[in-house]
Amino acid sequence: MLKEAISSALLNGLPHDLTAALSSLADRWSTVSVPWMLGGSCSLLVQGVELDRLPRDIDIYADIHAAKQLHAHPPGVNIDQQQVDRSGSYVSLLSHYELEGFPVELVGGFEVLCDGALYRLEVEKLLWSAGIQLDLERASLHLMPLSHELLFNLLRNRPDRYGAIAEVMKRDPQRHLVVLKQLLISNIWAEEQLDRLVKLLPWPELHSIIRMGHDV
């Protein structure tokens, strides 16, 4: 497991008002006993990934049962009702809020189906134990592991993101290899996506897993 705490000093890369919104979000949902995780550009920036612009919104991921409970305790102003959303290759239970001037998107049971791949986001079963804890002023939250962010951005064909994520992951392969292997085994991938992953991460252990074929 990769549970570790990140000092709130790393939030210095975020605008102050966004940091305050994240702290407020964590505080308001601290009484809801379900796992949820911060993903997207906020999570990437705090974990040292270089982005071409600062985050403008807050992306939260949870399993479906957890998303329902979180929606019952809105962190800010409700923008819409929770509903199943299918946008292109994505399907999820989606709801939106506004918190201290920032849009918040709560994504439950997220799935991606594209180009022969099927990726299901499993927070409680898989990602929660691999998440990094970020301690804030009054509460804490968990950051999506970079292995998830890398695979997700491969699926949506965002080289600007997956290239930068891979550069950070290469600094400490052992931190990321276990959860990356779990995500590969737990989902379905196209050969083109796996070939691109091999080029991004020159790790012999990862390459042997992918070449075995039946294990991925």
Long-range contacts (C-beta under 8 A, 24 or more apart in sequence): 1-129, 1-130, 2-129, 2-130, 2-131, 2-132, 2-145, 2-175, 2-178, 2-179, 3-129, 3-131, 3-132, 3-133, 4-132, 4-133, 5-132, 5-133, 5-134, 5-135, 5-140, 6-46, 6-47, 6-132, 6-133, 6-134, 6-135, 6-143, 7-135, 8-134, 8-135, 8-136, 8-137, 10-46, 10-48, 10-134, 11-46, 11-134, 11-136, 13-45, 13-46, 14-42, 14-45, 14-46, 14-54, 14-55, 15-54, 17-100, 17-101, 17-102, 18-42, 18-54, 18-55, 18-58, 18-102, 20-100, 21-58, 21-99, 21-100, 21-101, 21-102, 22-58, 22-136, 22-141, 23-136, 23-137, 23-138, 23-139, 24-75, 24-99, 24-100, 25-58, 25-60, 25-75, 25-76, 25-99, 25-104, 25-141, 26-136, 26-138, 26-139, 26-140, 26-141, 27-136, 27-137, 27-138, 27-139, 28-73, 28-75, 29-70, 29-73, 29-75, 29-139, 30-138, 30-139, 31-73, 32-69, 32-70, 32-73, 34-62, 34-63, 34-65, 34-66, 34-69, 34-70, 34-124, 35-62, 35-63, 35-66, 35-123, 35-124, 35-128, 35-142, 36-60, 36-61, 36-62, 36-66, 36-67, 36-70, 36-106, 36-123, 36-141, 36-142, 37-61, 37-62, 37-123, 37-127, 37-128, 37-131, 37-141, 37-142, 37-143, 37-144, 38-134, 38-141, 38-142, 38-143, 38-144, 39-143, 39-144, 39-148, 39-149, 40-144, 43-143, 43-144, 43-149, 44-146, 44-149, 44-161, 44-164, 44-165, 46-134, 46-143, 47-132, 47-143, 47-146, 47-168, 48-168, 49-146, 49-149, 49-161, 49-164, 49-165, 49-167, 49-168, 50-164, 50-167, 51-164, 52-160, 56-102, 56-103, 57-102, 57-103, 57-104, 57-105, 58-99, 58-102, 58-103, 58-104, 58-105, 59-105, 59-107, 60-104, 60-105, 60-106, 60-107, 61-107, 61-108, 61-110, 61-121, 61-123, 61-127, 61-144, 62-106, 62-107, 62-108, 62-123, 63-108, 63-109, 63-122, 63-123, 63-124, 64-93, 64-108, 64-109, 66-108, 66-123, 66-124, 67-93, 67-95, 67-106, 67-107, 67-108, 67-109, 68-93, 68-108, 70-106, 71-95, 71-106, 75-99, 75-104, 76-100, 76-104, 79-103, 82-106, 82-108, 88-114, 89-113, 89-114, 89-155, 89-156, 112-152, 112-155, 112-156, 114-155, 114-156, 115-155, 115-190, 115-192, 115-193, 116-188, 116-189, 116-190, 117-155, 117-187, 117-188, 117-189, 117-190, 117-193, 118-187, 118-188, 119-151, 119-152, 119-155, 119-187, 119-188, 120-186, 120-187, 121-148, 122-186, 126-179, 126-182, 126-183, 126-186, 127-179, 130-178, 130-179, 130-182, 145-176, 145-179, 146-176, 147-176, 147-179, 147-180, 147-183, 148-179, 148-183, 150-180, 150-197, 150-200, 151-180, 151-183, 151-184, 151-187, 151-197, 154-193, 154-196, 154-197, 155-193, 162-200, 163-200, 166-200, 166-201, 169-201, 170-201, 170-202, 173-201, 173-203, 173-205, 177-203, 177-205, 177-206, 180-206, 181-206, 181-209, 184-209, 184-210, 184-216, 185-215, 185-216, 189-216
